[in-house]
Amino acid sequence: YPPLSLRRLQYLIDLGRVDPMQPIDLTQLVNCRGVAIQPLKQDYGVQLIDE
């Protein structure tokens, strides 16, 4: 899985790209361009890391 840091997630929330009042799922992260998912590499999720 591609990594997603908590810092990056907070940055996306601060920009208003991710609505923290809604469940944060993979669809919302991809639609806000927070992560890039490549199905051919079998990327079907993210690994949440602390940085």
Residue pairs with C-beta under 8 A, 6 or more apart in sequence:
1 43
1 44
1 45
1 46
1 47
2 35
2 36
2 37
2 43
2 46
2 47
3 46
3 47
3 48
3 49
4 29
4 34
4 35
4 46
4 47
4 48
4 49
5 48
5 49
5 50
5 51
6 48
6 49
6 50
6 51
7 51
8 34
8 51
9 18
9 24
9 34
9 48
12 18
12 29
12 32
12 34
13 20
17 32
17 33
17 34
18 24
18 28
18 29
18 32
18 34
19 28
22 28
26 35
26 37
26 44
26 45
26 46
29 35
29 46
30 36
30 37
35 46
37 43
37 44
